[in-house]
Amino acid sequence: MIRKSLSVLTISAAVLALSLPSQASTIKVSTCQIRTHDHVIVFLEEFLKPAQANEVGLKLRYMGGPEITPFRKQGGLLKRGLIDLIFCPTPYYGADLPEARLLGAHNKSLEEMRSNGAYDMLREAWDKGLNAHILAWPAFNVSTFYVYTTFKPKLSKTTGIDLKGIKMRSTGLYKPFLAAMEAIPVGMAPGDVYTGLERGVVQGMAWPKGSITKYGWEKFLKYKITPNFYGATFMTIINKKKWESLTQAERDFLTKLSATYEKKSDEVVARNLAADEARLEKAGVQTFALEGEYAKAYLKTIYGAKWAVNDKYKYTVDYKKLKPLMYQ
C-alpha cells in the first residue's frame, strides 16, 4: 500500500513538473518607473517586445512597475532572485551596491569607458555586489538632467543658483549637490511628486530630461535651469543565477539584442524627449540659462559635491582606479 502511494506521488510530481513552465527560461521583468515614462516606453518596445518574440525558448513576463514593486526595493529583490530582470536608474539601488551611486556623475563616454576598462570594473561590481549581470546601458548619448523650479531662481556666485531653505524633491543622486546649495532635500517617489508640488511640500526637483508631462508636473513648474548635467543612469540588468541558468543560445540572443537596443535607444529616446520638451514649452515652462561664472559655479557644485560624497563609501572594486576612468 505504501509502495503504491509512493508510486502515485512520484507520477503526480512528474506530471506537475511537466505542466509547469521551465523556470530557467522564464524571466520575470520589472521597471522602476511607470510604463508611460519615456525611457520605459523604449525599453518595452525596443527590448522587451523583441525579446518576447525570440526563437530560442525564452519567456519574459512583465510584472509591472513601481505600482507593483516599490522602486527602491527592486535592486534588492533582483539580488535575492525574486525578480529576474529590471530596468531601473542605478541610484535607486545604491543602498545594495555602492558602485550604483557612481552612474550619472560620470562624464566619460560609453565608448571611452568600454575601452579604458571602467565598464569591465562596473560589470565586476554588479556581479559581486548585486549578484547581477549588466545587459545594457541604453540612451547613453541623449540622457541628461536639469533642475526644475516653481519659482524664478536667484543667482549665486558660489553655487550658480541660490536654493537656501528651499525644499526640493531628491534621490541619492541629487542630495549631495542640493545640500551643497543649502536646499532641503526631500525624498519622494515620482508618483508622489504631483501632490508634493500641488501642496507646496516641494518647490522643485532635479530630474532626468523627459517625462515631466507624463506626470503632469508642468502644471506647477515654471523654470528649467540650464546648463544640463550628469548622464545616463538607466541600466537593464539580470540576476546572475538566472543568467547562468539560461542556455548558451538564450544568452547569445539577449546579448545581441542588448547591443541593438543600446544603439536604437538613443534615436527613439531623443525623439520622445524632444516631444516632452515641446509640451513643457507650450505649458509655459521657461528656460533659466546660467552663463559665465554662474554656470561654472553651478556645474562645479553639482559634480564636486557628488564626487566628494562618493569618495567616502567603501566599494566592491578598486574605487581609486575606477573614478578617473569614469570622471575627469
Beta strands, then each sheet from edge to edge (+ up, - down):
strand 1: 26-31
strand 2: 59-64
strand 3: 85-89
strand 4: 132-136
strand 5: 145-149
strand 6: 154-156
strand 7: 160-162
strand 8: 167-170
strand 9: 184-187
strand 10: 204-208
strand 11: 223-229
strand 12: 234-239
strand 13: 286-289
sheet 1: 2+ 1+ 3+ 12- 4+
sheet 2: 10+ 5- 11+ 13+
sheet 3: 6+ 7-
sheet 4: 8+ 9+
end
